[in-house]
Amino acid sequence: MTSTVHHDPLHNRGPINLHRPHFVGIGEPAMAALAHICAQRGSLVTGSHHTDNPALAALRAAHCRIELVPDAIHVHTATCVVYSTAAADSLPVHSARAAGIPVVHHAQVLAALVDGRHLLAVAGTHGKSVTTGILAQALTKLGADPTYAIAADLDAPGSGGHHGTGRLMVAETDESDRSFQHLHPDLAVITGIHHDHPDTYTDLADHIDAHTAFAANIRPGGILIVNADNPATLEVAGRLREQNQPVTIASYGKADHATVRILGMRRTDRTMRVDVRRGDQEVEFALATPSIVHAHDAVAALAALAELDYPLDEAFVAVSAFTGVDRRFTELGEGGGRLVIDSYAAHPDQISADLDTADALAGNHNVLVVFQPSGERVAAFADQIAGAVTAGADKIVLLDIHGHPAPGSGVTRQTVADAISAAGGTSYHAAPGGLIDLVTTLTEPGDIVVTMGTGDVTHHAHAILNHLRQRTTLGRVGAPI
């Protein structure tokens, strides 16, 4: 049985000195975004990470000093040590506490970086990165030059964080450890609430309680925007009304009562066209994505811009400029006639949505998924995950578990393989070093390869694509191996 955590991750409640912050796990997207903002503000940023990655190169270019071992070289010169819940038990954190150096959660740093700006916070269990990315890019195009912090890259490694000159800050929040409850936004978007993060939450009701607490922190006179097609977010809005919270509540979605109502969506090749209505005004916009889910997220951003008093005809043009968010159904390119797509999906709902999109793009060809299951989610949702993968993919290559399931859960890759078999599917497991050859053997020109999961599966995506392109150059793609 999966245990749940109800503790407060914030320990140090005093003022935060960001003159010399040290980030533990600085290469993680959310931490990298905050580190970039601090560096752009003039902080002397140091950090540690377990392996090198492209995000670290961008941080070094921003004059951050980074160590690739989990030691405490820079900790003793730091004015604070910044950590995520996943790194709470790390050596740098323990060393800082022993030396009396303030240890602060990344949510506290996010709150400190607001620094008098109007905070636009995006919450929800799915869709946060894309919605935040669209909103940040749209506001930039509209000339607002917002500060933004996104737990994903936009158009290049390290591009999820920016220190702007404008009065707005756009931030992706983190509900996984409840730390989002410590923010006080001026405008909040809740994209949808589903049962997820079973190591923290007991059930859907627990999520609704947490998101209600988050929404109750909206500043008086602020705005809450909810997904009108998600009953759980409507429950949060209803609770705020019952509490007579002094906030304006708006909504978006296909529901008749939505403030910004989706009248229709249609996919044209790899583009989504969306028709929406707000009041008596109707607009149509195009988004450079084949994903219905991303189009729905774009409407969330459009609703936020409308509540910020941007004219709808200007807002939809800005939203249409969206260029994507890394690892959120990202088309990496083609090799040997195969399109390679990288996806962060790990929850059954996300898996189904991304594989449905891939299937629509594949037409009469096959979808092969290279799937890396997330440990805690497998412990709680193994059957649902297996069902989603089996229903959405024609062929499944299963990688080892990412993350650490609860002790004693017994969750392994074989747990998922057995669940896939029970759902009527078949999974393949590559021998060490044999993944690329296996994917090449199992696919043909016209097929789509989706690498999926929250771990290092993304590295396999690029390796697979490079291999397919090299074989194309040699004229050997499709030949037996």
C-alpha positions in Angstrom: 0.0 0.0 0.0 1.4 3.5 -0.9 1.9 5.8 2.0 1.0 9.5 1.7 2.8 12.5 3.0 1.1 15.4 4.7 4.1 17.3 6.0 5.0 20.9 5.3 8.2 20.9 3.1 9.1 24.5 4.2 11.3 24.6 7.2 13.1 28.0 7.2 10.5 30.7 7.5 12.9 33.7 7.7 13.9 36.2 5.0 15.8 34.7 2.2 19.2 36.1 1.1 19.6 35.3 -2.6 23.0 37.0 -2.9 24.8 33.6 -3.2 22.2 30.8 -3.6 23.3 27.2 -4.0 20.9 25.0 -5.9 20.8 21.3 -5.1 19.8 19.5 -8.3 20.4 22.6 -10.4 20.0 20.7 -13.6 16.4 19.8 -13.0 14.1 22.0 -15.1 12.3 23.8 -12.2 15.5 24.5 -10.3 17.3 25.6 -13.5 14.6 28.1 -14.2 15.0 29.7 -10.8 18.7 29.6 -11.0 18.6 31.5 -14.3 16.4 34.2 -12.9 18.7 34.6 -9.9 21.7 34.8 -12.2 20.0 37.4 -14.4 19.2 39.4 -11.3 22.9 39.5 -10.4 23.1 36.7 -7.8 26.3 34.6 -7.6 24.7 31.2 -8.3 26.3 27.9 -7.5 24.8 24.4 -7.8 25.3 20.7 -7.8 23.9 18.0 -10.1 24.5 14.3 -10.4 25.1 14.2 -14.2 25.9 16.7 -16.9 23.2 17.8 -19.3 22.5 20.6 -21.8 20.7 22.7 -19.1 24.0 22.9 -17.2 25.8 24.3 -20.2 23.3 27.1 -20.4 23.7 27.7 -16.7 27.5 27.9 -17.0 27.0 30.3 -19.9 25.0 32.4 -17.4 28.1 32.4 -15.1 26.7 29.8 -12.6 29.4 27.6 -11.0 28.3 23.9 -11.0 29.8 20.8 -9.5 28.8 17.4 -10.9 29.1 15.5 -7.6 26.7 15.7 -4.7 29.2 17.2 -2.3 29.3 20.5 -0.4 32.2 22.4 -2.1 30.2 25.6 -2.6 27.7 25.2 0.3 29.8 26.9 2.9 30.0 30.1 0.9 26.3 30.2 0.1 23.8 32.6 1.7 21.2 29.9 1.3 20.9 26.4 0.0 17.8 25.7 -2.3 16.4 22.2 -2.5 13.4 20.3 -3.8 11.5 17.7 -1.8 13.3 15.0 -3.7 16.7 16.3 -2.5 15.7 16.9 1.1 17.9 14.1 2.3 21.0 15.0 0.2 24.5 15.7 1.4 24.5 19.4 0.5 21.3 19.9 2.5 22.7 18.1 5.6 26.0 20.0 5.3 24.2 23.4 5.1 22.1 22.6 8.2 25.1 21.5 10.1 26.9 24.7 9.2 23.9 26.9 10.1 23.3 28.0 6.6 19.6 28.6 5.8 18.0 25.8 3.8 15.0 26.9 1.7 12.5 25.0 -0.5 12.4 26.1 -4.1 8.8 27.3 -3.6 10.1 29.8 -1.1 12.6 31.1 -3.7 9.8 31.3 -6.3 7.8 33.4 -3.9 10.7 35.6 -3.1 11.4 36.3 -6.8 7.9 37.7 -7.2 9.3 40.8 -5.5 6.3 43.1 -5.9 5.2 41.8 -9.3 1.7 40.5 -10.1 2.0 36.7 -9.9 0.2 34.6 -12.5 0.4 31.0 -11.1 -0.6 27.9 -13.1 -1.7 24.9 -11.1 -3.3 21.5 -11.7 -2.1 17.9 -12.1 -1.7 18.0 -15.9 -1.0 20.8 -18.4 0.9 23.2 -16.3 4.1 23.5 -18.3 2.3 24.0 -21.6 -0.2 26.5 -20.2 2.6 28.4 -18.4 4.8 28.3 -21.5 2.0 29.6 -23.8 1.1 32.4 -21.3 4.8 33.4 -21.0 5.4 33.5 -24.7 2.2 35.3 -25.4 2.8 38.0 -22.8 6.3 38.4 -24.3 4.9 38.8 -27.8 2.4 41.4 -26.4 5.3 43.4 -25.0 4.9 42.7 -21.3 8.4 41.2 -20.9 7.2 39.1 -17.9 9.5 37.2 -15.5 8.7 33.5 -15.8 9.6 30.2 -14.2 8.6 27.0 -16.0 9.5 23.5 -15.1 10.4 22.7 -18.7 12.4 24.3 -21.5 10.8 26.4 -24.2 12.9 26.8 -27.3 16.4 25.9 -26.0 18.1 24.2 -22.9 17.7 26.5 -19.9 15.0 28.6 -21.5 12.4 28.0 -18.8 13.5 30.9 -16.6 13.7 34.6 -17.5 14.0 37.8 -15.4 11.9 40.3 -17.2 11.5 44.1 -16.8 7.7 44.0 -16.7 5.3 44.0 -13.8 4.1 40.4 -14.3 5.5 37.1 -13.2 4.3 33.8 -14.7 5.0 30.7 -12.7 4.3 27.0 -13.0 3.5 25.7 -9.5 4.2 22.4 -7.9 1.4 20.5 -6.3 3.4 17.2 -5.9 4.5 18.1 -2.4 1.8 20.7 -1.6 4.4 23.5 -1.7 2.1 25.5 -4.1 -0.1 26.3 -1.1 2.5 28.8 0.1 2.2 31.1 -2.9 -0.1 34.1 -3.0 -1.0 34.7 -6.7 -2.9 37.6 -8.1 -4.3 35.4 -10.9 -4.4 31.6 -10.7 -5.2 29.0 -13.4 -6.2 25.5 -12.5 -5.9 23.4 -15.6 -7.5 20.2 -14.2 -7.3 18.0 -11.1 -6.9 14.2 -11.2 -5.6 11.7 -8.7 -1.8 11.7 -9.1 1.3 11.8 -6.9 0.1 8.8 -4.8 3.1 9.2 -2.5 1.7 12.5 -1.3 -2.1 12.3 -1.9 -4.6 9.8 -0.6 -7.2 10.3 -3.3 -8.9 12.8 -5.6 -10.7 14.5 -2.6 -7.2 15.1 -1.1 -6.2 16.9 -4.3 -9.3 19.0 -4.3 -8.6 20.1 -0.7 -5.1 21.0 -1.6 -6.1 23.0 -4.6 -8.8 24.7 -2.6 -6.2 25.8 -0.1 -4.0 27.1 -3.0 -6.9 29.0 -4.5 -7.9 30.5 -1.1 -4.5 32.2 -1.1 -5.3 34.3 -4.2 -5.0 37.9 -3.1 -8.2 39.9 -2.5 -9.5 41.3 -5.8 -7.6 38.6 -7.7 -8.8 36.1 -10.3 -9.3 32.3 -10.4 -9.6 30.6 -13.8 -10.8 27.0 -13.8 -11.3 24.3 -16.4 -15.0 24.1 -16.9 -14.7 20.6 -18.3 -13.1 19.2 -15.2 -15.5 18.5 -12.3 -12.8 18.7 -9.6 -11.8 22.2 -10.6 -15.4 23.3 -10.6 -15.6 21.9 -7.0 -12.7 24.2 -6.1 -14.5 27.2 -7.6 -17.7 26.3 -5.8 -15.9 26.1 -2.5 -14.4 29.6 -3.0 -17.9 31.0 -3.7 -19.2 29.3 -0.5 -16.4 30.9 1.5 -17.2 34.3 0.0 -13.6 34.7 -1.2 -13.1 38.2 -2.7 -12.0 36.9 -6.1 -13.4 36.9 -9.6 -14.0 33.4 -10.9 -13.8 32.7 -14.6 -13.6 29.4 -16.6 -12.7 28.0 -20.0 -13.7 24.8 -21.9 -16.4 23.2 -24.0 -19.1 23.5 -21.3 -22.0 25.9 -22.1 -21.3 28.0 -19.0 -17.6 28.5 -19.7 -16.5 32.2 -19.7 -14.3 31.4 -22.7 -16.1 28.6 -24.5 -14.5 26.3 -27.0 -16.9 26.0 -29.9 -14.8 23.6 -31.9 -11.4 22.0 -32.5 -10.1 20.4 -35.6 -6.7 18.9 -36.5 -5.2 19.8 -39.9 -2.1 17.7 -40.3 0.1 18.9 -37.4 -1.9 22.0 -36.6 -4.9 22.5 -34.3 -7.5 25.1 -35.2 -9.7 26.3 -32.4 -12.9 28.4 -32.4 -13.7 30.1 -29.1 -16.3 32.6 -27.8 -16.1 35.1 -25.0 -19.2 37.2 -24.4 -20.4 38.2 -27.9 -17.0 37.9 -29.5 -15.9 34.8 -31.5 -12.3 34.2 -32.7 -10.5 31.4 -34.4 -6.8 30.7 -33.9 -4.3 28.1 -35.1 -1.7 26.4 -32.9 1.4 24.7 -34.2 0.7 21.4 -32.5 -1.4 18.3 -33.3 -2.4 17.9 -29.6 -5.9 18.5 -28.6 -4.7 18.7 -25.0 -2.3 21.5 -25.9 -5.0 23.3 -27.7 -7.1 23.2 -24.6 -4.2 24.5 -22.6 -3.9 27.4 -25.1 -7.5 28.3 -24.4 -6.6 28.4 -20.7 -3.8 30.9 -21.5 -6.3 32.9 -23.7 -8.7 33.1 -20.8 -6.0 34.4 -18.6 -5.0 37.1 -21.1 -8.6 38.1 -21.5 -9.0 38.5 -17.7 -5.8 40.7 -17.8 -7.8 43.0 -20.2 -5.9 42.1 -23.3 -8.3 42.4 -26.3 -9.3 39.0 -27.6 -8.2 39.7 -31.1 -4.7 40.6 -29.8 -4.5 37.8 -27.3 -5.3 35.0 -29.8 -2.6 36.2 -32.2 -0.1 36.1 -29.3 -1.2 32.6 -28.3 -0.8 31.4 -31.8 2.9 32.2 -31.7 3.4 29.3 -29.3 6.3 27.1 -30.4 6.1 24.2 -27.9 7.5 23.1 -24.6 10.3 20.5 -24.3 9.2 16.9 -23.7 5.5 17.8 -24.0 4.7 15.8 -27.1 7.8 17.3 -28.8 8.4 16.3 -32.4 12.2 15.8 -32.5 12.4 15.0 -36.2 12.3 12.2 -38.7 14.9 9.5 -39.6 14.4 6.7 -42.0 10.8 7.7 -42.5 10.0 7.4 -38.8 8.9 10.4 -36.8 10.3 10.5 -33.3 8.3 12.2 -30.6 9.3 12.8 -27.0 6.7 12.8 -24.2 6.8 13.4 -20.5 3.5 11.5 -19.9 3.4 9.1 -16.9 -0.1 9.3 -15.6 -2.8 7.1 -17.4 -4.7 10.2 -18.6 -1.6 11.8 -20.1 -0.5 8.5 -21.7 -3.8 8.1 -23.4 -3.9 11.7 -24.6 -0.4 11.6 -26.2 -0.8 8.2 -27.7 -4.2 9.1 -29.2 -2.5 12.1 -30.9 0.3 9.9 -32.1 -2.2 7.4 -33.5 -4.0 10.2 -35.4 -0.7 11.3 -36.9 0.3 7.7 -37.8 -2.8 7.1 -39.9 -2.4 3.5 -41.3 1.0 3.1 -39.8 2.1 1.9 -36.4 2.9 3.7 -33.1 5.8 2.2 -31.1 6.2 3.5 -27.6 9.4 3.3 -25.6 7.9 3.6 -22.2 9.7 4.2 -18.9 7.2 3.8 -16.0 7.3 6.1 -13.0 7.7 4.0 -9.8 5.2 5.5 -7.4 2.6 5.8 -10.1 3.0 2.1 -11.0 2.5 1.2 -7.4 -0.9 3.0 -7.4 -2.0 2.8 -11.1 -0.4 -0.2 -12.7 -3.5 -1.6 -14.3 -4.6 1.9 -15.6 -1.1 2.6 -17.0 -0.9 -0.7 -18.7 -4.4 -0.3 -20.2 -3.5 3.2 -21.5 -0.3 2.0 -23.1 -1.8 -1.1 -24.6 -4.8 0.8 -26.0 -2.7 3.6 -27.5 0.4 1.8 -29.0 0.8 -0.9 -31.5 4.1 -2.0 -30.1 5.6 -1.4 -26.6 9.2 -1.4 -25.6 9.4 -1.3 -21.8 12.3 0.2 -19.9 13.1 -0.2 -16.2 11.3 1.7 -13.6 12.2 5.4 -13.0 12.1 6.7 -9.5 11.8 4.9 -6.2 8.6 3.0 -5.3 7.6 2.8 -1.7 9.7 0.2 0.2 8.1 -3.1 0.2 5.8 -2.4 -2.8 7.5 -5.0 -5.0 7.1 -2.8 -8.0 9.5 -3.6 -10.9 9.5 -3.4 -14.7 8.0 -6.9 -14.6 5.0 -5.5 -12.7 4.2 -3.4 -15.7 4.9 -6.1 -18.2 2.5 -8.4 -16.4 -0.2 -5.7 -16.3 0.3 -5.1 -20.1 -0.1 -8.8 -20.7 -3.3 -8.9 -18.6 -4.6 -5.9 -20.7 -4.1 -7.9 -23.9 -0.8 -6.4 -24.9 2.8 -7.6 -25.5 5.9 -5.7 -24.4 9.5 -6.0 -25.5 12.5 -5.6 -23.3 15.8 -4.6 -24.9 19.0 -6.3 -23.9 21.6 -3.9 -22.5 22.8 -1.6 -25.3 20.2 -3.1 -27.6 17.4 -0.6 -27.5 18.2 1.3 -30.7 18.5 -1.9 -32.7 15.3 -3.2 -31.3 13.3 -0.1 -32.1 14.8 -0.1 -35.6 13.8 -3.7 -36.1 10.2 -3.2 -34.9 9.4 -0.2 -37.0 9.1 0.6 -40.7 9.0 3.9 -42.6 5.8 5.8 -41.8 5.7 4.5 -38.2 5.9 6.9 -35.2 8.3 6.3 -32.3 7.2 7.8 -29.0 9.7 7.9 -26.1 7.6 8.4 -23.0 8.1 8.9 -19.2 9.6 11.2 -16.6 13.1 9.7 -16.4 16.1 9.6 -18.7 14.1 8.0 -21.6 14.5 11.4 -23.3 18.2 10.6 -23.9 17.1 7.5 -25.8 14.9 9.6 -28.0 17.8 11.6 -29.4 20.0 8.5 -29.7 17.2 6.7 -31.7 16.7 9.6 -34.0 20.4 10.0 -34.6 20.8 6.3 -35.4 17.8 6.4 -37.8 19.3 9.4 -39.6 22.7 7.8 -39.9 21.2 4.6 -41.3 19.3 6.7 -43.8 22.6 8.3 -44.9 24.0 4.8 -45.3 20.9 3.6 -47.1 20.2 0.8 -44.7 17.0 1.8 -42.8 14.5 -0.9 -42.9 17.0 -3.7 -43.6 17.0 -6.6 -41.1 19.6 -6.4 -38.3 
